[in-house]
Amino acid sequence: MQALTTGRIEQVALHVLRAPIEEPVRTSFGTMTDRPSVLVGVTDHEGASGWGEIWCNYPVCGAEHRARLAAEVVAPQLVGRSFDDPSAAQRFLVQATRVLALQTREFGPLDQVLAGVDIALWDLAARRQGRPLGEVLAGGPVASRIPVYASGINPHGAVTTLQRARASGFDAFKVKIGFEAGQDRRTIAALLAERGDQEHLMADANQAWSLPEARAMVADLRGSGLEWLEEPMPVDTPVADWRALAACSAIPLAGGENLASVAGFDAAAEAGLLSVIQPDLAKWGGFSACLPIARRVLEAGRRYCPHYLGGGIGLIASAHALAAVGGDGRLEVDCNPNPLREQLATPFPGIANGAMELPSGPGLGVVPDGAALRDWETLCLTA
Protein backbone atom coordinates (compact mmCIF):
# COMPACT_ATOMS: atom_id res chain seq x y z
CA MET A 1 0.00 0.00 0.00
CA GLN A 2 1.20 3.51 -0.79
CA ALA A 3 2.34 5.38 2.31
CA LEU A 4 -0.11 7.88 3.78
CA THR A 5 2.09 10.89 2.97
CA THR A 6 1.04 14.38 2.02
CA GLY A 7 3.67 14.82 -0.68
CA ARG A 8 5.60 18.07 -0.76
CA ILE A 9 3.07 20.90 -0.45
CA GLU A 10 3.43 23.30 -3.38
CA GLN A 11 0.43 25.59 -2.86
CA VAL A 12 -2.25 26.43 -0.32
CA ALA A 13 -5.28 28.39 -1.52
CA LEU A 14 -7.96 29.99 0.67
CA HIS A 15 -11.38 30.69 -0.83
CA VAL A 16 -13.92 32.86 1.01
CA LEU A 17 -17.46 32.37 -0.25
CA ARG A 18 -20.72 34.00 0.76
CA ALA A 19 -24.21 33.12 -0.45
CA PRO A 20 -27.23 35.33 0.31
CA ILE A 21 -30.28 33.73 1.93
CA GLU A 22 -33.90 34.84 2.25
CA GLU A 23 -34.51 33.48 5.76
CA PRO A 24 -31.83 34.21 8.40
CA VAL A 25 -30.52 31.32 10.51
CA ARG A 26 -31.30 32.21 14.13
CA THR A 27 -29.73 30.94 17.33
CA SER A 28 -30.00 32.07 20.93
CA PHE A 29 -26.73 34.02 20.62
CA GLY A 30 -26.84 35.44 17.09
CA THR A 31 -28.18 35.43 13.55
CA MET A 32 -26.60 34.47 10.23
CA THR A 33 -27.81 36.75 7.46
CA ASP A 34 -25.85 34.96 4.75
CA ARG A 35 -24.08 31.60 4.43
CA PRO A 36 -20.27 31.88 4.60
CA SER A 37 -17.59 29.30 3.90
CA VAL A 38 -13.80 29.23 3.90
CA LEU A 39 -12.37 26.44 1.76
CA VAL A 40 -8.75 25.28 1.95
CA GLY A 41 -7.22 23.78 -1.18
CA VAL A 42 -3.79 22.12 -0.90
CA THR A 43 -1.76 20.90 -3.87
CA ASP A 44 1.36 18.74 -3.74
CA HIS A 45 4.41 18.53 -6.00
CA GLU A 46 2.78 15.82 -8.13
CA GLY A 47 -0.38 17.83 -8.75
CA ALA A 48 -2.58 15.91 -6.32
CA SER A 49 -4.99 18.07 -4.33
CA GLY A 50 -7.14 18.00 -1.22
CA TRP A 51 -9.95 20.13 0.18
CA GLY A 52 -10.87 21.22 3.68
CA GLU A 53 -13.26 23.68 5.31
CA ILE A 54 -12.69 26.12 8.17
CA TRP A 55 -15.57 26.90 10.57
CA CYS A 56 -16.47 30.57 10.13
CA ASN A 57 -20.16 31.12 10.94
CA TYR A 58 -19.61 33.79 13.61
CA PRO A 59 -18.93 36.66 13.96
CA VAL A 60 -20.02 38.35 10.74
CA CYS A 61 -16.41 39.12 9.78
CA GLY A 62 -15.22 35.63 10.73
CA ALA A 63 -14.70 34.17 7.26
CA GLU A 64 -12.33 36.85 6.03
CA HIS A 65 -10.40 36.90 9.30
CA ARG A 66 -9.84 33.14 9.28
CA ALA A 67 -8.85 33.10 5.62
CA ARG A 68 -6.17 35.73 6.25
CA LEU A 69 -4.90 33.87 9.31
CA ALA A 70 -4.66 30.73 7.21
CA ALA A 71 -2.96 32.43 4.26
CA GLU A 72 -0.55 34.66 6.15
CA VAL A 73 0.29 32.55 9.23
CA VAL A 74 -0.36 28.86 8.58
CA ALA A 75 0.08 28.31 4.84
CA PRO A 76 3.70 29.56 4.76
CA GLN A 77 4.52 26.89 7.37
CA LEU A 78 3.26 24.20 4.97
CA VAL A 79 4.58 25.21 1.57
CA GLY A 80 7.74 23.34 0.65
CA ARG A 81 7.31 20.72 3.37
CA SER A 82 6.14 17.12 3.25
CA PHE A 83 4.83 15.00 6.10
CA ASP A 84 4.75 11.28 6.80
CA ASP A 85 1.03 11.56 7.48
CA PRO A 86 -1.52 14.36 8.10
CA SER A 87 -1.40 13.92 11.88
CA ALA A 88 2.30 14.78 11.79
CA ALA A 89 1.44 18.00 9.95
CA GLN A 90 -1.18 18.80 12.60
CA ARG A 91 1.30 18.34 15.42
CA PHE A 92 3.85 20.50 13.61
CA LEU A 93 1.35 23.31 13.00
CA VAL A 94 0.06 23.29 16.57
CA GLN A 95 3.61 23.73 17.83
CA ALA A 96 4.47 26.32 15.16
CA THR A 97 1.51 28.54 16.15
CA ARG A 98 1.60 27.94 19.91
CA VAL A 99 3.39 31.13 20.97
CA LEU A 100 1.35 33.27 18.56
CA ALA A 101 -1.86 31.84 20.05
CA LEU A 102 -0.64 32.68 23.55
CA GLN A 103 0.37 36.19 22.54
CA THR A 104 -2.80 37.06 20.61
CA ARG A 105 -5.33 34.90 22.53
CA GLU A 106 -6.64 33.87 19.10
CA PHE A 107 -7.05 30.27 20.23
CA GLY A 108 -10.41 29.74 18.56
CA PRO A 109 -9.65 31.14 15.10
CA LEU A 110 -6.28 29.37 14.97
CA ASP A 111 -7.88 26.10 16.08
CA GLN A 112 -10.45 26.48 13.30
CA VAL A 113 -7.80 27.21 10.68
CA LEU A 114 -5.72 24.20 11.71
CA ALA A 115 -8.84 22.02 11.67
CA GLY A 116 -9.68 22.97 8.09
CA VAL A 117 -6.09 22.44 6.97
CA ASP A 118 -6.08 19.01 8.62
CA ILE A 119 -9.21 18.00 6.68
CA ALA A 120 -7.56 19.09 3.42
CA LEU A 121 -4.35 17.16 4.15
CA TRP A 122 -6.29 13.96 4.95
CA ASP A 123 -8.24 14.37 1.72
CA LEU A 124 -4.96 14.85 -0.15
CA ALA A 125 -3.32 11.81 1.46
CA ALA A 126 -6.30 9.55 0.71
CA ARG A 127 -6.47 10.79 -2.90
CA ARG A 128 -2.79 9.99 -3.28
CA GLN A 129 -3.68 6.42 -2.30
CA GLY A 130 -6.73 6.36 -4.56
CA ARG A 131 -8.95 5.25 -1.66
CA PRO A 132 -12.08 6.69 0.02
CA LEU A 133 -11.18 8.69 3.09
CA GLY A 134 -13.53 6.81 5.43
CA GLU A 135 -11.84 3.54 4.48
CA VAL A 136 -8.39 5.06 5.05
CA LEU A 137 -9.41 6.39 8.47
CA ALA A 138 -11.01 3.11 9.52
CA GLY A 139 -8.30 0.88 8.13
CA GLY A 140 -10.88 -1.13 6.19
CA PRO A 141 -14.39 -1.11 4.70
CA VAL A 142 -17.05 1.17 6.19
CA ALA A 143 -20.82 1.46 5.91
CA SER A 144 -22.07 2.88 2.62
CA ARG A 145 -25.00 4.74 4.22
CA ILE A 146 -24.81 7.13 7.18
CA PRO A 147 -27.80 7.95 9.44
CA VAL A 148 -28.61 11.68 9.31
CA TYR A 149 -30.82 14.25 10.98
CA ALA A 150 -32.13 17.61 9.80
CA SER A 151 -30.91 20.52 11.91
CA GLY A 152 -31.20 24.29 11.85
CA ILE A 153 -34.99 24.27 12.30
CA ASN A 154 -35.93 27.80 13.38
CA PRO A 155 -38.88 28.37 15.74
CA HIS A 156 -40.69 30.44 13.10
CA GLY A 157 -42.35 28.02 10.69
CA ALA A 158 -40.87 25.01 12.48
CA VAL A 159 -43.63 22.60 11.49
CA THR A 160 -43.40 23.60 7.85
CA THR A 161 -39.63 23.17 7.93
CA LEU A 162 -39.96 19.71 9.47
CA GLN A 163 -42.44 18.71 6.78
CA ARG A 164 -40.08 19.94 4.08
CA ALA A 165 -37.17 18.02 5.62
CA ARG A 166 -39.30 14.89 5.84
CA ALA A 167 -40.11 15.20 2.13
CA SER A 168 -36.34 15.45 1.48
CA GLY A 169 -35.67 12.05 3.06
CA PHE A 170 -35.11 12.83 6.77
CA ASP A 171 -36.74 10.98 9.66
CA ALA A 172 -34.97 12.82 12.52
CA PHE A 173 -35.11 16.56 13.24
CA LYS A 174 -33.48 19.10 15.59
CA VAL A 175 -35.12 22.39 16.50
CA LYS A 176 -33.49 25.59 17.79
CA ILE A 177 -34.71 26.69 21.21
CA GLY A 178 -33.20 28.88 23.95
CA PHE A 179 -35.17 32.02 23.10
CA GLU A 180 -38.14 32.73 25.41
CA ALA A 181 -39.39 29.93 27.63
CA GLY A 182 -43.01 30.09 26.55
CA GLN A 183 -42.05 30.19 22.89
CA ASP A 184 -39.67 27.26 23.35
CA ARG A 185 -42.40 25.16 24.94
CA ARG A 186 -44.88 25.99 22.18
CA THR A 187 -42.34 25.18 19.48
CA ILE A 188 -41.48 21.79 20.94
CA ALA A 189 -45.15 20.95 21.56
CA ALA A 190 -46.00 21.72 17.94
CA LEU A 191 -43.20 19.53 16.62
CA LEU A 192 -44.01 16.68 18.99
CA ALA A 193 -47.58 16.77 17.68
CA GLU A 194 -46.27 16.63 14.09
CA ARG A 195 -43.66 13.94 14.70
CA GLY A 196 -44.45 10.54 13.24
CA ASP A 197 -44.32 7.28 15.19
CA GLN A 198 -40.99 6.27 13.65
CA GLU A 199 -39.47 9.76 13.66
CA HIS A 200 -37.06 11.37 16.12
CA LEU A 201 -36.90 14.89 17.58
CA MET A 202 -34.02 16.67 19.29
CA ALA A 203 -33.66 20.24 20.64
CA ASP A 204 -30.66 22.61 20.74
CA ALA A 205 -30.55 25.51 23.22
CA ASN A 206 -27.14 26.83 22.08
CA GLN A 207 -25.85 27.47 25.63
CA ALA A 208 -28.81 29.71 26.49
CA TRP A 209 -29.75 28.81 30.09
CA SER A 210 -28.57 28.98 33.66
CA LEU A 211 -28.90 25.86 35.79
CA PRO A 212 -32.31 26.90 37.25
CA GLU A 213 -33.64 27.68 33.76
CA ALA A 214 -32.33 24.39 32.38
CA ARG A 215 -33.83 22.47 35.30
CA ALA A 216 -37.22 24.07 34.69
CA MET A 217 -37.12 23.15 31.01
CA VAL A 218 -36.12 19.52 31.50
CA ALA A 219 -38.88 19.18 34.09
CA ASP A 220 -41.41 20.50 31.57
CA LEU A 221 -40.08 18.16 28.87
CA ARG A 222 -40.04 15.01 31.00
CA GLY A 223 -41.83 12.30 29.08
CA SER A 224 -41.60 14.15 25.76
CA GLY A 225 -39.44 11.51 24.15
CA LEU A 226 -36.82 14.00 22.94
CA GLU A 227 -33.78 12.04 21.78
CA TRP A 228 -31.45 14.63 23.29
CA LEU A 229 -31.23 18.18 24.62
CA GLU A 230 -28.16 19.93 23.23
CA GLU A 231 -26.06 22.58 24.97
CA PRO A 232 -28.63 23.58 27.60
CA MET A 233 -25.96 25.60 29.46
CA PRO A 234 -22.75 27.42 28.48
CA VAL A 235 -19.75 25.17 27.96
CA ASP A 236 -17.87 26.86 30.84
CA THR A 237 -20.63 26.16 33.37
CA PRO A 238 -19.08 24.52 36.47
CA VAL A 239 -18.93 20.73 36.38
CA ALA A 240 -21.05 20.56 39.55
CA ASP A 241 -23.90 22.30 37.72
CA TRP A 242 -23.63 19.91 34.79
CA ARG A 243 -23.76 16.99 37.21
CA ALA A 244 -26.83 18.47 38.88
CA LEU A 245 -28.62 18.89 35.56
CA ALA A 246 -27.69 15.42 34.33
CA ALA A 247 -28.97 13.95 37.59
CA CYS A 248 -32.43 15.47 37.19
CA SER A 249 -32.84 15.20 33.40
CA ALA A 250 -34.67 12.24 31.92
CA ILE A 251 -33.60 13.56 28.50
CA PRO A 252 -30.04 12.66 27.41
CA LEU A 253 -27.80 15.74 27.36
CA ALA A 254 -25.66 16.49 24.31
CA GLY A 255 -22.80 18.82 23.54
CA GLY A 256 -19.22 19.13 22.37
CA GLU A 257 -19.11 21.59 19.47
CA ASN A 258 -17.58 24.16 21.83
CA LEU A 259 -15.17 21.88 23.64
CA ALA A 260 -11.63 22.46 22.43
CA SER A 261 -9.29 20.10 24.24
CA VAL A 262 -8.67 16.39 24.57
CA ALA A 263 -9.06 16.69 28.34
CA GLY A 264 -12.41 18.43 27.97
CA PHE A 265 -13.85 15.72 25.75
CA ASP A 266 -12.48 12.91 27.87
CA ALA A 267 -13.96 14.46 31.01
CA ALA A 268 -17.37 14.89 29.38
CA ALA A 269 -17.40 11.26 28.29
CA GLU A 270 -15.96 9.66 31.40
CA ALA A 271 -17.89 11.71 33.97
CA GLY A 272 -21.20 10.92 32.30
CA LEU A 273 -22.15 14.59 32.00
CA LEU A 274 -23.07 14.17 28.32
CA SER A 275 -24.71 11.15 26.75
CA VAL A 276 -24.22 12.42 23.20
CA ILE A 277 -20.83 13.96 22.36
CA GLN A 278 -20.49 16.16 19.29
CA PRO A 279 -17.03 17.35 18.26
CA ASP A 280 -16.99 19.61 15.18
CA LEU A 281 -13.95 18.64 13.12
CA ALA A 282 -14.02 21.91 11.14
CA LYS A 283 -13.98 23.91 14.37
CA TRP A 284 -11.35 22.09 16.38
CA GLY A 285 -8.94 19.24 15.77
CA GLY A 286 -9.81 18.04 12.28
CA PHE A 287 -9.64 14.29 11.75
CA SER A 288 -6.32 14.00 13.58
CA ALA A 289 -7.70 15.03 16.99
CA CYS A 290 -11.43 14.28 16.67
CA LEU A 291 -11.26 10.65 15.55
CA PRO A 292 -9.30 9.39 18.59
CA ILE A 293 -11.76 11.27 20.80
CA ALA A 294 -14.76 9.79 18.97
CA ARG A 295 -13.40 6.28 19.46
CA ARG A 296 -12.96 6.91 23.19
CA VAL A 297 -16.51 8.26 23.33
CA LEU A 298 -17.81 4.93 22.07
CA GLU A 299 -15.56 3.03 24.46
CA ALA A 300 -17.10 5.04 27.32
CA GLY A 301 -20.59 3.95 26.24
CA ARG A 302 -21.63 7.34 24.81
CA ARG A 303 -22.89 8.30 21.36
CA TYR A 304 -20.69 10.07 18.81
CA CYS A 305 -22.73 12.43 16.63
CA PRO A 306 -20.49 14.89 14.76
CA HIS A 307 -21.64 18.50 14.94
CA TYR A 308 -21.63 20.46 11.70
CA LEU A 309 -23.19 23.61 10.24
CA GLY A 310 -21.43 24.95 7.18
CA GLY A 311 -20.63 24.19 3.54
CA GLY A 312 -20.44 20.91 1.68
CA ILE A 313 -16.78 19.98 2.17
CA GLY A 314 -16.99 20.02 5.95
CA LEU A 315 -20.27 18.09 5.85
CA ILE A 316 -18.86 15.28 3.74
CA ALA A 317 -15.73 15.21 5.91
CA SER A 318 -18.01 14.72 8.94
CA ALA A 319 -19.78 11.87 7.14
CA HIS A 320 -16.47 10.08 6.54
CA ALA A 321 -15.53 10.58 10.21
CA LEU A 322 -18.77 9.00 11.41
CA ALA A 323 -18.41 6.13 8.94
CA ALA A 324 -14.85 5.48 10.10
CA VAL A 325 -15.72 5.47 13.80
CA GLY A 326 -19.03 3.62 13.57
CA GLY A 327 -21.54 3.38 16.40
CA ASP A 328 -25.19 4.43 16.32
CA GLY A 329 -24.63 8.18 15.86
CA ARG A 330 -26.33 10.48 13.39
CA LEU A 331 -24.76 13.02 11.02
CA GLU A 332 -26.02 16.59 11.38
CA VAL A 333 -27.28 18.05 8.09
CA ASP A 334 -28.53 21.63 8.07
CA CYS A 335 -31.91 21.61 6.30
CA ASN A 336 -31.98 25.33 5.48
CA PRO A 337 -31.30 26.50 1.92
CA ASN A 338 -27.55 26.84 1.35
CA PRO A 339 -26.00 26.63 -2.13
CA LEU A 340 -22.57 26.31 -0.50
CA ARG A 341 -23.61 22.87 0.74
CA GLU A 342 -24.55 21.10 -2.48
CA GLN A 343 -22.49 23.17 -4.93
CA LEU A 344 -19.25 22.96 -2.95
CA ALA A 345 -19.39 19.16 -2.68
CA THR A 346 -20.15 17.62 -6.07
CA PRO A 347 -21.49 15.13 -6.80
CA PHE A 348 -23.58 15.73 -3.68
CA PRO A 349 -24.80 12.45 -2.16
CA GLY A 350 -28.47 11.61 -1.95
CA ILE A 351 -30.51 11.39 1.26
CA ALA A 352 -33.38 8.90 1.59
CA ASN A 353 -35.02 6.95 4.40
CA GLY A 354 -33.06 8.83 7.03
CA ALA A 355 -29.60 8.13 5.63
CA MET A 356 -27.00 9.65 3.29
CA GLU A 357 -24.96 7.78 0.74
CA LEU A 358 -21.28 8.01 1.63
CA PRO A 359 -19.24 9.15 -1.40
CA SER A 360 -17.09 6.26 -2.60
CA GLY A 361 -14.50 8.06 -4.73
CA PRO A 362 -10.92 8.77 -3.63
CA GLY A 363 -10.51 11.02 -0.61
CA LEU A 364 -13.70 12.85 0.31
CA GLY A 365 -15.18 11.71 -3.00
CA VAL A 366 -16.43 15.24 -3.75
CA VAL A 367 -14.91 18.49 -4.99
CA PRO A 368 -16.18 22.08 -5.21
CA ASP A 369 -17.94 22.98 -8.44
CA GLY A 370 -15.80 25.48 -10.34
CA ALA A 371 -18.77 27.61 -11.34
CA ALA A 372 -19.88 27.81 -7.72
CA LEU A 373 -16.44 29.04 -6.71
CA ARG A 374 -16.70 31.79 -9.30
CA ASP A 375 -20.30 32.67 -8.39
CA TRP A 376 -19.91 32.90 -4.61
CA GLU A 377 -16.24 33.71 -4.05
CA THR A 378 -15.53 37.09 -2.43
CA LEU A 379 -11.83 36.60 -1.63
CA CYS A 380 -9.07 34.23 -2.76
CA LEU A 381 -5.62 34.11 -1.17
CA THR A 382 -2.73 31.80 -2.10
CA ALA A 383 0.61 30.90 -0.62
N, C-alpha and C positions, 0 to 999 in steps of 0.2 A: 504494500500500500504506500502511496505517496505520502511523504511526511506532511504534517499539518502546519506548514510554514506560511508566513505571510508574503514571502518574496521580498525583494528590496522595494520599498515604497518610493515611487517616483512622483506622485502627485496626490494632494488632498484638496478636494473641492467642497465648498460649503454653499448650499443653495437655500435661501430664505424664500418661502412661498406664503402667500396669503390669499385666501378665497373668501369673498363676501358671502354672508348668509342673511336670509330674511328674518329668521327667528333666533334671537340671541340664546346662548347656552348659559343657564343661570345656576349658580351654586350659592350656598349660604355665605360665602366670603367674596364673591365677585362674579362678573359677567363677561363672557366672551362675545364680542360683537363681530368678529370674523374668525376664520379658522386658519391658524398659523402652522407652519412646519419648517423645521431646519433639517435638511438632508445632508448627510456626509457621504461623499463618494471618494473611495481610495483606489488608486491604480498602481499596480506593481511594474517591475522592470520588464515583464513579459507581456504586458498589456491586459492581464487579468484585472477584474475590478470587483468591488464589493460596496454595498450600500448600508448605511445606518441612519438612525433618526434620533435627534436630540429633543428631549422634552422642553417645551417652550410656551405652554399655554398662558402662563401668568409671569409677570405683569404684562401690560399691553406692549411694552417695548422689549419683552423678553427674547423674542426670536432674533432680532438684530444684535442684541447684546451677546447672546450665546454664540452666534455665528462669528462675530469678531473675536471673541475669546478663543474659539476653536481655530480660526485662521491665523491669528497673530501670536498665540501662546502655545497651543498644542500641536498644530500641524507642523511647524518647523522642527519639533522634536522627533517627528516621524520620518520626514522626507530624507531619503538616503540610507535609512536603516532597514534591516530585516530582523525578523524575530522567529524563534523556533516554534512558537505557537502564539495565538492571540492573547492568552493569559499572561505570557511573558511581557507582551507589549503593555498590557494594562498595569502590571506591577511597575514597569519602568516609568510610565506616565504619571502614576500616582506619586512616585518618589520625585519625579522631575518637577511636579507642580506643588509639592508639599509646602515649601516655604512661602511661595506666592499665596497659597490659600490662607496660611496663617497671617500673612501680612495684610491681605485685603479683606479677609473674612468672607471671601466669595466661595464658600464651601459648596453651596447648592449649585450655582451655575457651573462651576468646574466639575462637580460630580456628574452633572447632566451632560456636559460636553464629553467627558471621558466615557460615559455610558454609550452615547451614540457612536463614538469612534470604535468602541469595543464591538458593537453589533456589526459595523462595517468590516472590521478585520476578520471576524468569524465568518461572515458571508464570503469574503475574499478567499479565506483559507479553504472553505468547503468547495467553492467553485474551482479552485486549483486542483482539488481532488476529483471533481466531477460528481460529487455526491450531494444529496439533500442535507441541509444543515441539521435537521432534527435527527437524522440517522447518524451523522458525525458526532453530535452531542451525546447521543444515547449509547453509541458504540455498537449499534445494530438496528434492526428494523423497528419502526414505530407505527402507531395507529395512523390510519389514513384519514380518519375523521375526528374532529375535535369538538367536544361539547361547547356551546356558546351561550351567552345571554345578552340581551339588548339592554344597554345602559344609556344614561343621559336623558332619561325621561323627566321632563320639566313638570312641575305641578300644573301649570296652565295647559289644558288640553291633554292631560295625562292618559285618560281612557282612549282618546282618539289615537294617541301615539302608540299605546300598547296594541291596539287593533292593527295599526299599520305595521308594527314590528311582527306581529303574529302572521300577517299576510306575507311577510318577507321570509318566513321560515323559522322564526324564533318560538321557543316554548318556555323561556325564562326571561324575566324582566326586572330591572332595577330602577327605582324611582328616586329622584332627588327630594330630600326633606331637609329639615334644619332651618326653616324660615320662621313661621309663627305657629305656635303649638296647635291652635284650632285648625289652621289650614293644613298642617301636616296630617292631623287625624282624619280630616275629610278626604284628603288625597289618598291616603292608604285605604280608607274604607271603600272609596269608589273603585280602586283597583282590585281589592279583594273581592268585591262583588262581581267584577268583570272576569277575574281569573278563572280559567277552566280547571276541571278536575285533575288533569295531568300536567298543569302548568305550575310554574314556580315564580315567586315574587320576593324580591329583596329590597332593602331601603338603605340609602346613603345619606348621612347627616353632614358629611364634610366638616367634622370637628366642631360642630355648632354649639354643643351644650356643656353646661357644668354638670357635676355629678348629681345634684338634686333634680335638674331638668331631665337628665338621661334616665334616672330612676323613675321619674313620673311617666316618661314615655314608654319604657319597657313594661311598666305595670299596666298601662292602657293597652298595650299590644300583646299582652299575655294571651295565648290561645289563638293568635292570628294565623299562625302557620308560616310566618315569614321565614325564609331560608337563612337569612342573616341580616344583622343590623351593622352597617359599616360606619366606622369612624364616628361614633356617638360623641366622643370627647376629643379635645386637642391631643396631639401625639405626645406633648410634654406634660400631660396630666400625671400627677404622682402615681406610682405603681399601686399604692394602697387604695387609691380611688378606683383604679381599673379592677383591682381584686374585688372591691365592694360591689361594683356594677356587675361584674361577671357572676358573682355569687347570687345576685337577685334577679338575673335576667334568664328567662326561659328561652330567649332567642339567642342563637349563637352570635357572638360578636366577631366582627371582621375588621381588618386594617392592615397597613403595611406600606402603602404607597408613599408615606412620609417618614418611614424609618430609613435611616441612612448609615447603618453600621452593622457589621456581622454580629456584634454583641447585642444590639437592639433586637434583631430578628431572633436570635437564639433565645433571648430572655422571653420574648413574646410567645414563642413556641413552647418552651420548656415550663414556663410558669403557668401555662394554661389560661393566660389572660385573653387570648384570641383563639377562636376555633378555626377561623378562615384567615390565612395569611397571604398578603397580596403585594409582593414586591413589584415595582415598575421598572423593568430593565432599561427603559429609555431615560429614566430619571436618576437612577443610581445603580452602579455596578455592572451594567450590561450582562451578557451571558456569563462572563468570567466569575463574577461575584454572586449573581442571583441563582445560578443553577445549583451550586453546592448548598446554598441556603434552602432552596426548594426541596432538595432531597432530604435535608435534615428535618424540614417541616413534616414530610410524610413519615419519617422515622419516629417523630414525636406524636404521631397519631392525629395530626391536624390536616386541614385541606389546603392545597396550594392552588390559588386562583389568581393568575397574573393580572395586575391592574394595568389598564391602558386607556388613554384618551388622546388620540392624535391622528397622524396620517397613516397611510397604508404600510409603509416599510416597518414602522415600529409594531403595528398590529400583527403582521405576518411573522415578525421576529418573535413576538409573544406566543404565537401559535406553535412555532417550532420548539420554544422552551417548554411549553406544557406537554407537547407530544414526547419530548425527550425525557421528561421527569415522570410522566404518567400520573396515576392516581385518579380520583374522581372529580377533579376540579373543572371549572368552566372558564372559558376565555371571554373576557369582556370585549364587547363590540358596541361602540357608540352607534345608536340608531338614528341620530340626527343627520340631516343632509350635510355632506362634506365631500366635495369633489377631490380633496387631497387624500381621501381614503382609497377610493377605487382607482383613480387615475395615477396615483403614485405607486401602485403595486399591481402591475399588469403581467399576466392575465389574473384578474382578481378572482379568488376562489368563490364557488357558490355556497350558499347556506340553505339548508333544507332539513326539516324534521329535527330542529334544535342542534344542528352540528354543521361545522364548516369543513370543507375538503382541504386537507393540508397540501400545499403545493409540492410537487414531487420532482421538480427540476433541480439542477445543481444549486447549492447555496440556499438562499431564501426561496428560490424558485420564481421570483417576481422581480421586476425592475420598474423604475419610473417611466411613464410614457413621455417621450420627448416633447410632444406638443403640449402636454400639461406643464412641463417645466417652463416652456416658453410663455404659456398663458398666465401662469400664476406667480412666476418668479419676480421678486422685487429687489433681490440683491444676490450676487454671486461673487465669492471670494475664493482664490486659489493660492496654494503654496506648493 
